[in-house]
Amino acid sequence: MAAQSTPEELRYTEDHEWVAERGDGVVRVGITEYAQDQLGDVVFVDLPDPGGETAAGETVGEVESTKSVSEIYAPLDGEIVAVNAAVVATPELINGDPYGEGWLVELEVSDPATLDGLLDAEAYQRLTGS
């Protein structure tokens, strides 16, 4: 099996979400290459409407593949300020570009300091054994 891509500039959760700082307290969230590889071909994505508050660990969406259905969890407390309509319309973007066009939601984080509690790339690689 080829080594999984784990971009150094991102933060990660133990539930296989990645988090990218966008500035002004906003983060972009998606699932990792490892997660999409485990899922297989993604065929359906369900995301919430923007504007809702969420807490770290709460379900904020669902990704369905030919193998299984996985919930997507909020990595941090905050407000959902954007969702990726393109990935809802074309779910396979998650498989083709999980760290780019396959992003899922953007959150305005309640406390940006909580980003420090997420895994860095090295810790995530240890978690996944990649």
Buried (B, 14 or more C-beta within 10 A) or exposed (E): EEEBEBEEEBBBBEBBBBBBBBEEBBBBBBBBBBBBBBBEEBBEBBBBEEEEEBEBEEEBBEBBBEEEEBEBBBBBBBBBBBBBEEBBEBBBBBBEBBBEBBBBBBBBBBEBEBBEEBBBBEEBBEBBEB
